[in-house]
């Protein structure tokens, strides 16, 4: 069902662990079909408002926090659960 809406592409690198210095390592770049939606929000901290730009990716490929989409770190991931109780896709915010 979601395939019809995934008409854009993104580069995905899965997190593979850490190296000897504690830095996160990532696997090879792979192209995935997705849907991108850019949005801005206002974050307020210490009496100062800051506009934060985010991009939401809708994907069928499993993605996790710490992976990289289009060169940006994935901050949160939500599953899309279908009526049968199985995962239908993923919503990732970078």
C-alpha positions, 0 to 999 in steps of 0.5 A: 500500500505504501509503495505508491507514495514512496516516489523519492530516494535517499541514501541509507547507512546502517549503524554497525557498532563502534570502533576502538575509539568509541566512535559509531561506525556505519556500513556501506551506502545503499539507495532506498525508496522513501517519501521525504517531508520537511518541517520546521518547529520552534524550540524554546530554551532559556527564554530564546526561541530557535527554529529547528528544521527537521526532515521526516522520512517514510520508508519500508526498509527497517531503520534505527536510531543512529543510522544515517539518512542522506548524511544526517543522523536519525534521531527517532524512529516510529513503526507503522503498524497495520491492521493485522498487527504487523509493521507496515513501514517506518517513520524516521526523523532526522 
